[in-house]
Amino acid sequence: RLPQSETQSVDTPVTPQTTRTLVPHCVTVLVDGWRAGACVWHPYKGNAIRNWDIFISSFILCCCFILPYEIAFLTLEEQNSLGFDQCVVPIFAVDVLLQFVIAFPDESSEGMRTWVSRPTLIILNYLGSWFVPDLISIL
């Protein structure tokens, strides 16, 4: 049985004092999980990354046909009524965010395919490769 000071009633109101202690704790848990690599997605585990890649590739292919057609043949009002343009930026923004947590293959390993899953290295790799073109695509 826990002492009364360590238990908290369900009816206890949330005060600025409890919020100040709760928020840093949540941030600490998130940062510790991030450092430990708990937030990293591994492409070889499960189908989530493969399915996302198929979706985003199909979406890019659709953009290659739909957007030029809209620009060439539709008025601005007709383009807005289709709603396709409003989907482009959020989908690409999600893709940019996902790239910060997806493990990547280590090109320096010879013969074996190893994956880099340290969050800091993933971020640095993405910032040094496709981040700028991806960012430009959503602006």
N, C-alpha and C positions, 0 to 999 in steps of 0.2 A: 504494500500500500504506500502510495506517494504522500509525502507531507502536504499539508494544505497549500503551502507557498509554491509548490511545484505543479499544482493542478490549477486548471482554469475552468470556471463554470461556462456552460454554453451561453448563459445569459450575460456574460461579461461584455460590456460595450467596448467597441474599438475606440481607443483614445489616441491622441497624437503620440503619447508615450509608447503605447504598444505598437503603433504603426512605425515609429522610428526604429524599434528593435526588430520588427518583422521584415521590413524592407532590406536592411543590410544583410539579414540572414538569408533571404531569398537570393540576393545578389551573390553572396558568398557561395551558396550551393551551385548557382549557375556557373560562376567562374571556376570553381573546383571541378565541376563536370566537364567544362570546356577544356581545361588544362589536361585532364585525364583522357581526353579524346572520346568521351562518352557521346558527344554530339556529332561525331564523324560518321558519315555514311560510306560504306564500302561497296563499290560497284559489283564485286564478285559475290556478295551476300544478298540473296533474294533478287526479286525482279523489279523493285521500285525504281532504281536508277535506269535500268534498261527500258522500262515502260515510260519513264519521263523523257528519256532520249528519243524514243519513237514518237511520243506526242509532240515534243518541241521541234523535231525534224519535220514532221508532217505539217505543223503550224507554219514553219518557215517556208515550206514548199507552197502552202496556200497563200502566204503573203506575197510570194513571187508572182502569182497570177492575179490575185484579187486586187491588191493595191494598185498596180498599173492600170487595170481595167477601170477601177473607180476613178482614178485621176484623169484618164483619157475620155471616158464616156458618161460619167455621172456628174450631176451638179452637186454642190456642197450639201444641200438639203437632202438629196438622195443618199449621199455617202453617210451622213449622220444617221439616217433612218435605218441603215443596215446594221449599225452597231459593231461592225468588225474592227473599225479603227480604235474603239474604246477598249477592246480586248487585248490589243497588241502590247501596249506598254505594261499592264499588270502581269501578263504572262512572261514577258521578257524580264521584268523586275524579279519575279519569283525565281527564274532561272539564274539570274546574277547572284541572288542570295544563296541559292543551293550550291553554287560553285565554290563558295567559301567553306563548305562542310563536306565536300566529296573528296575522298582519298584519291590520289593520283599515282600512276606507276612510276617507279624509280628507273629512270633511263640509264643511270650509271651502273646498275647491276648487270653483270655479264652472265648470260645463260639462263639465269633465274629471273622470273618476274616477281618483283617485290613491290609492295604498295606503301606509300608514305602516308601515315595517318596522324602525324603530329599536327595539331591545328595551326600552329604558327607557320610551319613549313607549307601547309596547304594554302594559307592566305598569301604568303610571300610568292609562292609559285603562281597563283592566280593573278595577283597584282602585276607580276612581271610578264604575263603572257596575254591572256584574252580579256582582262578586265577593262582596259581602255576602249577597245572596240565594242564590247558589250555595253558599257556605260553610254557610249555615243548612240547606240541603237535604241536606248530607252529615253534619251533626252529629246 
